[in-house]
Amino acid sequence: MGVFGLLGSGNLGNDGSLEAVLGYLRAEHPEAVVDALCGGPEAVTARFGIPATRMHWNRGEYRTASRAGAVATKGLGKLVDAVRTAAWVRRHDVVIVPGMGVLEATLPLRPWGFPYALFLLCASGRLLGTKVALVGVGAAGIGNRSTRALVRWSARLAAYRSYRDAQSRDALRAMGVDTAHDEVYPDLAFSLPTPPAGAAPGPPGRVCVGVMDFHGGDDDRARAEEIHRRYLDGTIRFVRALVEEGRPVRLLTGDRCDATVVAAILDAVDSPLVTAAETASLADLMKEIAPADSVVAIRYHNLICALKTGTPTLAVTYAAKSDALMAEMGLAAYCHPARAFDAERLLEQFRALEKRSAELRQTLVERNRAAVRRLDHQFTALTAALFPATGHVHTPRESS
């Protein structure tokens, strides 16, 4: 079996999705021999103990090419990757794309980067008889015509599809993909264990603030800096207001690129009450979040970690997936638009959230139990689709 994606590249959410799928395979199908084709093979092998191969032949794939030599190298890389991907796919019975927003462009995305790589994977699978499964993935409407075509054909060529929210399935249907037999389940990260209660007590009144190097989406390139400045200035004002109330603030990230935002906040709000966490996994994030009074976060998997630990959460939303997640978990009223960030309005919402803290914690307990039950159904369906000859029956797990 193979796993595929931008894994090991510094995004904690992507690696958390891989961790969830590997946990399923190791528990339910220990006979499976697993390796990866991914963005950061060294990191994947070091952390998860599986062999891994670099997704792109050209190591500068995601750097802008301006000189003729760099452009030519990128063009050659597309041809080499077609051969490399097909050769890798051919060695496998099944390839799983574990979660992630692989069918969306809610962040800046070039069609000939990851969308092209995913298309090569799915086309190779169809041509060579290897099942490609898109498991619990995210999708969204895409403006760029080339990106949309690559995503549409990738989804059509996959042997199995499931989604992390109903909007994702609707987006694929709107792009012309037959989704009549596709199912929706909670994000794969909801199957990960949560830290035990009281494992790491924190200071009273702590607020975790998850940040992001946010510049808008694929259709916002013309005003990316304006969007980033508004988001960063608003976040600084919000953190400063919490500090003025004597609240400890713990800054969280979800990708290595977010470090610049953390540095800017620490520089602007010079207070011992503001500290930054160093996290290498979703488990690390949950350990930071569990003892907090509340969370305000923008990255999707920061939100999932907060909701999984049962912590009252306010989402700064940049895509429909975050709004859908908050609605599913019973916190639809606590969303704030990232592109129209307003620190004063965010403070009002934050105070309203904290007034309902006890009630919301109970709601999250119930919603998390339901999410685990639904993911058990996802893994049962995956076994039936990918391992039909084993006769194996998935054993449901208890909610953490």
C-alpha positions as CSV (number, residue, x, y, z in Angstrom):
1,M,0.0,0.0,0.0
2,G,1.1,3.5,-0.7
3,V,0.2,6.9,0.9
4,F,0.4,10.1,-1.1
5,G,0.4,13.8,-0.4
6,L,2.2,16.9,0.9
7,L,3.3,14.9,3.9
8,G,6.3,15.7,6.0
9,S,6.5,19.2,4.6
10,G,5.8,21.1,7.8
11,N,2.0,21.1,7.8
12,L,0.8,19.5,11.0
13,G,-2.7,18.9,9.7
14,N,-1.5,16.9,6.7
15,D,0.7,14.7,8.9
16,G,-2.1,14.2,11.4
17,S,-4.3,12.8,8.6
18,L,-1.5,10.4,7.7
19,E,-1.1,9.4,11.3
20,A,-4.8,8.6,11.5
21,V,-4.7,6.4,8.3
22,L,-1.5,4.6,9.5
23,G,-3.2,4.0,12.8
24,Y,-6.2,2.4,11.0
25,L,-3.9,0.3,8.8
26,R,-1.7,-0.9,11.7
27,A,-4.7,-1.8,13.8
28,E,-6.9,-3.4,11.2
29,H,-4.5,-4.5,8.5
30,P,-1.1,-5.2,10.1
31,E,-0.3,-7.4,7.0
32,A,-0.2,-4.2,4.8
33,V,3.3,-3.1,3.7
34,V,3.2,0.7,3.5
35,D,5.4,3.4,1.9
36,A,4.9,7.0,0.8
37,L,5.3,9.3,-2.1
38,C,5.3,12.7,-0.5
39,G,6.7,16.2,-0.1
40,G,9.1,15.5,2.8
41,P,10.3,11.9,2.7
42,E,13.0,12.2,5.3
43,A,10.6,13.6,7.8
44,V,7.9,11.0,7.1
45,T,10.4,8.1,7.5
46,A,11.9,9.6,10.7
47,R,8.5,10.1,12.3
48,F,6.3,7.3,11.0
49,G,9.0,4.6,10.3
50,I,7.9,3.9,6.7
51,P,10.0,4.2,3.5
52,A,9.3,7.3,1.6
53,T,10.1,8.8,-1.9
54,R,10.1,12.5,-2.9
55,M,7.0,13.4,-4.8
56,H,8.8,15.8,-7.2
57,W,12.0,15.2,-9.1
58,N,12.7,18.9,-9.2
59,R,13.5,20.1,-5.6
60,G,12.6,23.6,-6.6
61,E,9.1,22.7,-7.7
62,Y,7.3,25.1,-5.3
63,R,9.7,28.1,-5.9
64,T,8.9,30.7,-8.5
65,A,11.0,30.2,-11.6
66,S,12.0,33.3,-13.5
67,R,15.2,32.5,-15.2
68,A,15.2,30.4,-18.4
69,G,17.2,27.5,-16.8
70,A,14.8,27.3,-13.9
71,V,11.8,27.3,-16.2
72,A,13.3,24.6,-18.4
73,T,14.1,22.5,-15.3
74,K,10.4,22.8,-14.1
75,G,9.2,21.7,-17.5
76,L,11.5,18.7,-17.6
77,G,10.4,17.9,-14.1
78,K,6.8,17.5,-15.2
79,L,7.8,14.8,-17.7
80,V,10.1,13.0,-15.3
81,D,7.4,13.1,-12.6
82,A,4.9,11.4,-15.0
83,V,7.3,8.5,-15.3
84,R,8.3,8.4,-11.7
85,T,4.7,8.5,-10.4
86,A,3.6,5.8,-12.8
87,A,6.5,3.5,-11.7
88,W,5.7,4.1,-8.0
89,V,2.0,3.5,-8.5
90,R,2.6,0.3,-10.4
91,R,4.3,-1.3,-7.4
92,H,1.2,-1.0,-5.2
93,D,-2.2,-2.7,-4.9
94,V,-3.7,0.4,-3.3
95,V,-2.7,4.1,-2.8
96,I,-4.5,6.2,-0.2
97,V,-4.5,10.0,-0.2
98,P,-5.2,10.6,3.5
99,G,-7.4,13.6,4.1
100,M,-6.1,17.1,3.4
101,G,-7.6,19.7,1.2
102,V,-6.4,18.1,-2.0
103,L,-9.4,19.1,-4.1
104,E,-9.5,22.8,-3.2
105,A,-7.7,26.0,-3.8
106,T,-8.6,28.0,-0.7
107,L,-4.9,28.9,-0.3
108,P,-2.7,30.1,-3.2
109,L,-2.1,27.2,-5.6
110,R,-0.5,26.7,-9.0
111,P,-2.2,24.1,-11.3
112,W,1.1,22.5,-12.3
113,G,2.2,21.9,-8.7
114,F,0.2,19.6,-6.5
115,P,-3.0,19.5,-8.7
116,Y,-0.8,18.1,-11.5
117,A,0.9,15.6,-9.2
118,L,-2.5,14.4,-7.9
119,F,-3.7,14.0,-11.5
120,L,-0.7,11.9,-12.4
121,L,-1.4,9.7,-9.4
122,C,-5.0,9.1,-10.2
123,A,-4.4,8.6,-14.0
124,S,-1.6,6.2,-13.3
125,G,-3.9,4.2,-10.9
126,R,-6.6,3.9,-13.5
127,L,-4.2,2.9,-16.3
128,L,-2.2,0.4,-14.3
129,G,-5.1,-1.2,-12.2
130,T,-4.0,0.3,-8.8
131,K,-6.9,1.5,-6.7
132,V,-6.5,5.1,-5.6
133,A,-8.6,6.2,-2.7
134,L,-9.2,9.8,-1.7
135,V,-10.1,9.3,1.9
136,G,-11.8,12.1,3.9
137,V,-10.6,14.8,1.6
138,G,-11.6,18.5,1.3
139,A,-12.8,20.1,-1.8
140,A,-14.1,23.6,-2.8
141,G,-15.1,25.6,-5.8
142,I,-12.0,26.5,-7.9
143,G,-11.8,29.6,-10.1
144,N,-8.7,28.8,-12.2
145,R,-9.8,26.7,-15.2
146,S,-6.6,24.6,-15.4
147,T,-6.6,23.8,-11.7
148,R,-10.3,23.0,-11.8
149,A,-9.9,20.6,-14.8
150,L,-7.0,18.7,-13.0
151,V,-9.0,18.4,-9.8
152,R,-12.1,17.2,-11.7
153,W,-10.2,14.5,-13.6
154,S,-8.3,13.4,-10.5
155,A,-11.6,12.9,-8.6
156,R,-13.2,11.1,-11.6
157,L,-10.2,8.7,-12.0
158,A,-10.1,7.7,-8.3
159,A,-11.5,4.3,-7.3
160,Y,-12.8,5.6,-4.0
161,R,-13.8,9.0,-2.6
162,S,-15.1,10.3,0.7
163,Y,-15.2,13.8,2.1
164,R,-14.7,15.6,5.4
165,D,-17.8,17.8,5.0
166,A,-20.9,18.0,2.8
167,Q,-19.7,21.2,1.1
168,S,-16.7,19.2,-0.3
169,R,-19.0,16.7,-1.9
170,D,-21.3,19.5,-3.3
171,A,-18.2,21.2,-4.8
172,L,-17.2,18.1,-6.6
173,R,-20.7,17.6,-7.9
174,A,-20.8,21.2,-9.1
175,M,-17.5,20.5,-11.0
176,G,-19.2,17.6,-12.9
177,V,-18.1,14.6,-10.8
178,D,-20.7,11.9,-10.1
179,T,-20.8,11.8,-6.3
180,A,-24.0,9.7,-5.9
181,H,-22.1,6.9,-4.1
182,D,-19.6,9.1,-2.1
183,E,-20.0,9.5,1.6
184,V,-19.2,12.3,4.1
185,Y,-17.5,11.7,7.4
186,P,-15.7,13.8,10.0
187,D,-12.1,14.8,9.4
188,L,-9.7,11.9,9.9
189,A,-8.0,13.8,12.7
190,F,-11.0,13.2,14.9
191,S,-9.9,9.5,15.2
192,L,-6.6,10.5,16.9
193,P,-6.3,10.1,20.7
194,T,-6.8,13.1,22.9
195,P,-4.5,13.8,25.9
196,P,-5.8,12.5,29.3
197,A,-7.6,15.1,31.4
198,G,-5.3,17.1,33.6
199,A,-2.2,15.8,31.9
200,A,-0.6,19.2,31.5
201,P,-2.2,21.9,33.7
202,G,-1.7,25.5,32.4
203,P,-2.0,28.9,34.0
204,P,-5.5,30.1,34.9
205,G,-7.2,32.1,32.3
206,R,-4.9,31.0,29.4
207,V,-6.2,31.7,25.9
208,C,-4.6,29.8,23.0
209,V,-4.4,31.9,19.8
210,G,-3.7,29.9,16.6
211,V,-2.1,32.0,13.9
212,M,-1.4,31.6,10.2
213,D,0.7,33.2,7.5
214,F,-2.5,34.2,5.8
215,H,-2.6,36.0,2.5
216,G,-6.0,35.0,1.2
217,G,-6.9,32.3,-1.3
218,D,-6.1,31.5,-4.9
219,D,-8.4,34.2,-6.2
220,D,-7.0,36.9,-3.8
221,R,-3.5,37.2,-5.3
222,A,-4.0,40.9,-6.4
223,R,-4.8,42.0,-2.8
224,A,-2.8,39.3,-0.9
225,E,-0.7,41.8,1.1
226,E,-3.7,44.0,2.0
227,I,-5.5,40.9,3.4
228,H,-2.3,39.8,5.3
229,R,-1.8,43.2,6.9
230,R,-5.4,43.4,8.0
231,Y,-5.3,39.9,9.5
232,L,-2.0,40.5,11.2
233,D,-2.8,43.9,12.6
234,G,-6.2,42.7,13.9
235,T,-4.6,39.7,15.6
236,I,-2.0,41.9,17.3
237,R,-4.8,44.2,18.6
238,F,-6.7,41.2,19.9
239,V,-3.7,39.7,21.7
240,R,-2.8,43.1,23.1
241,A,-6.4,43.5,24.5
242,L,-6.2,40.1,26.2
243,V,-2.8,41.0,27.8
244,E,-4.2,44.2,29.1
245,E,-6.9,42.1,30.9
246,G,-4.1,40.1,32.4
247,R,-4.8,37.0,30.3
248,P,-1.9,34.6,29.5
249,V,-1.8,34.0,25.7
250,R,-0.2,31.0,24.1
251,L,0.5,31.3,20.3
252,L,0.0,28.2,18.2
253,T,0.9,27.4,14.6
254,G,0.1,24.6,12.2
255,D,2.8,25.0,9.5
256,R,6.4,26.1,9.7
257,C,5.6,29.1,7.5
258,D,3.5,30.6,10.4
259,A,6.7,31.4,12.4
260,T,6.9,34.9,10.8
261,V,3.5,35.8,12.2
262,V,4.4,34.5,15.6
263,A,7.6,36.7,15.5
264,A,5.6,39.7,14.5
265,I,3.1,39.3,17.3
266,L,5.8,38.8,19.9
267,D,7.6,41.9,18.7
268,A,4.5,44.0,18.7
269,V,3.2,42.8,22.1
270,D,6.2,42.9,24.4
271,S,4.8,41.0,27.5
272,P,5.8,37.9,29.5
273,L,2.1,36.9,29.2
274,V,2.5,36.1,25.5
275,T,4.5,33.0,24.7
276,A,4.8,30.7,21.7
277,A,4.5,26.9,21.7
278,E,6.8,24.6,19.7
279,T,4.7,21.8,18.3
280,A,5.6,19.0,16.0
281,S,2.3,17.1,15.8
282,L,-1.4,17.4,16.4
283,A,-0.8,15.6,19.6
284,D,1.5,18.4,20.7
285,L,-1.2,21.0,19.7
286,M,-3.8,19.2,21.8
287,K,-1.5,19.1,24.8
288,E,-1.2,22.8,24.6
289,I,-4.9,23.4,24.1
290,A,-6.4,21.0,26.6
291,P,-5.7,23.1,29.7
292,A,-6.7,26.4,28.1
293,D,-9.9,28.3,29.0
294,S,-10.6,29.0,25.3
295,V,-9.1,29.0,21.8
296,V,-9.2,31.5,18.9
297,A,-7.7,30.0,15.8
298,I,-7.6,30.2,12.0
299,R,-5.9,27.0,10.7
300,Y,-8.4,24.2,10.1
301,H,-6.5,21.6,12.1
302,N,-5.9,24.0,15.0
303,L,-9.7,24.2,15.2
304,I,-10.0,20.4,15.1
305,C,-7.5,20.0,17.9
306,A,-9.4,22.6,20.0
307,L,-12.8,21.0,19.3
308,K,-11.4,17.5,20.0
309,T,-10.2,18.5,23.4
310,G,-13.6,20.0,24.2
311,T,-12.3,23.5,24.6
312,P,-14.6,26.4,23.7
313,T,-13.4,27.7,20.3
314,L,-13.8,30.8,18.2
315,A,-12.8,30.3,14.5
316,V,-11.3,32.9,12.3
317,T,-12.5,31.5,9.0
318,Y,-11.0,31.8,5.6
319,A,-12.9,29.0,3.8
320,A,-16.3,27.3,4.0
321,K,-14.6,24.2,5.5
322,S,-14.1,26.0,8.8
323,D,-17.7,27.3,8.9
324,A,-18.9,23.8,8.2
325,L,-16.7,22.3,10.9
326,M,-17.9,24.8,13.5
327,A,-21.6,24.2,12.6
328,E,-21.1,20.4,12.8
329,M,-19.7,20.8,16.3
330,G,-22.4,23.1,17.5
331,L,-20.4,26.4,17.5
332,A,-21.7,28.0,14.3
333,A,-22.2,31.3,16.1
334,Y,-18.5,31.6,16.8
335,C,-17.0,32.3,13.4
336,H,-15.2,35.5,12.4
337,P,-14.2,36.2,8.7
338,A,-10.4,36.3,8.2
339,R,-10.6,38.6,5.2
340,A,-12.7,41.2,7.1
341,F,-10.9,40.9,10.4
342,D,-12.2,43.3,13.1
343,A,-10.5,43.1,16.5
344,E,-13.3,44.8,18.3
345,R,-15.9,42.5,16.9
346,L,-13.7,39.5,17.6
347,L,-13.4,40.6,21.3
348,E,-17.2,40.8,21.5
349,Q,-17.6,37.3,20.1
350,F,-14.8,36.0,22.4
351,R,-16.5,37.3,25.5
352,A,-19.8,35.8,24.4
353,L,-18.1,32.5,23.9
354,E,-16.6,32.5,27.3
355,K,-20.0,33.2,29.0
356,R,-21.3,29.9,27.5
357,S,-18.1,28.0,28.3
358,A,-19.6,25.2,30.5
359,E,-22.5,24.7,28.1
360,L,-20.2,24.5,25.1
361,R,-17.9,22.0,26.7
362,Q,-20.8,19.6,27.2
363,T,-21.9,20.1,23.6
364,L,-18.4,19.2,22.4
365,V,-18.3,16.1,24.5
366,E,-21.4,14.8,22.7
367,R,-20.3,15.9,19.2
368,N,-16.9,14.3,19.6
369,R,-18.5,11.0,20.5
370,A,-20.7,11.1,17.4
371,A,-17.6,12.0,15.3
372,V,-15.7,8.9,16.5
373,R,-18.7,6.7,15.8
374,R,-19.0,8.0,12.2
375,L,-15.3,7.5,11.6
376,D,-15.6,3.9,12.6
377,H,-18.1,3.6,9.7
378,Q,-15.6,5.3,7.5
379,F,-12.9,2.7,8.3
380,T,-15.4,-0.1,7.9
381,A,-16.3,1.2,4.4
382,L,-12.7,1.6,3.5
383,T,-11.9,-2.0,4.5
384,A,-14.8,-3.2,2.3
385,A,-13.7,-1.1,-0.7
386,L,-10.0,-1.8,-0.5
387,F,-9.6,-5.1,1.2
388,P,-12.7,-7.1,0.0
389,A,-10.8,-10.5,0.1
390,T,-9.8,-10.3,3.7
391,G,-13.2,-10.8,5.3
392,H,-11.9,-8.5,8.1
393,V,-14.5,-6.8,10.3
394,H,-13.5,-3.4,11.7
395,T,-13.8,-3.2,15.5
396,P,-15.3,0.1,16.7
397,R,-13.2,2.1,19.2
398,E,-14.4,4.0,22.2
399,S,-14.3,7.7,22.1
400,S,-11.4,9.3,23.9
